[in-house]
């Protein structure tokens, strides 16, 4: 591993390259916060995919791509005399010190849960910070992640089940209400009840230390592998999937499972 001196030199080199690109490259020179925003979202998802796959080479690459965007935004900010990369780092460091009084002060917090509770309370006290517990949840978050963050913040404010096992009664209640609306074919209510059911399932995942977004992504990737295998086997037999019976497809699907796909 590199030394702190080498790390600082590498970061300085990145800043120098960014300055050079912004001054001399036509494409880099014309970029704005707005033009970069969608690319930043894409890079974040690519990093997320690499993290889920545990591909260390790709994680390193995608971290670099995301770091480029952070440096890019800071460069644009400095050109407008709003802020520069030092201001970004200073603000982050100040926030980390303030929100970790159990490390940099004399507050006691011996569990991760207590740290999270302190974190949320400190955010509410910050000047110009969130005025309500749920205000800090970004509206643009994907729905599954947003539901998880809402539930976490509510928990840190003390709004949670006394025992995690109690959540299953809520899950069963929401499933029963969903099935009723599906049976009576009430389109408006069944969508609402399906949302309630999903919210309760995500809540159960939180209580049992399961990341629902990761779990769903892993299942989606597993489905892709098995479906691709099914499709490939059909091609080998000179058939299309539409020509196969459900029983035939189920047999190939079970074969894929036995192969560990």
C-alpha positions, 0 to 999 in steps of 0.5 A: 500500500502507498504512503500518505505522502504518495496518496497526497501526491496522487491527488495533487496530480489529479487536480493538476490534470483537471486544471489542464483538461479544463483549460485545453480540452474542448469537451471538458471545457464546455461541461457544466453541472447540468451536463455532468449530472446524468453521467454522475448518476450512471457512474454511481450505478456502475460502482454499485454494480461492481461492489455487488459483484465484488470485482475489486478491479472494477471497484477501483476503476469506478471509484476513479470515475466517480472521483473525477466527477467530484473533482470536476464539480469542485473545479466548476465551483472554483471557476464561479468563485463559489467553492473549491476542492479545499472547501469541499474537504474542509466542510466534510472534515468539519461535519465528520468531526461534529457528528462523531463526538464519541471519537473527537469529544467526550460523548459515549456511543458504544454501538453502531445503533447509538452512533446512528441515533446521535448522527440524526440528532446532530443533523437536526441541530446543525445550523441550516440543517434538516428541520424535521427527521425525514427532511434529509431523505432525497426525493430523487432516491430510487423507491426501495432505497428511499423506503429503507432510508425513511425507516432508518431515520424513523428508527433513529428517532425512536419510532420502531417495533419493540421486538423485530418479530412483530414486523411479520404480523404487519407483513401478513396484514398488508399481504391480506389487504393486498389480496383482498383488493386484487380479488375485488379488482380495485385497481387504485386500491391494489396499487396502494396496498401493494406499496404498503406490502412492499414497504412492510417487506423492506421494513422486515429486511431492515430489522433483520439486517438485510439490504433489500436493494442488494438482495433484489439486485442479487436475485435479478442477476440470478434470474438473468443467469438462469434465464440465459441458460434456459434460452441457450438450451432451447437454441441448442435444441433448435427451438424457441422458448415459445415452442416449449411447454412450461413443464419443459422450461421448468425442467431446464430451470431446475437444471440451471439451479443444480448447476449453481447458476 
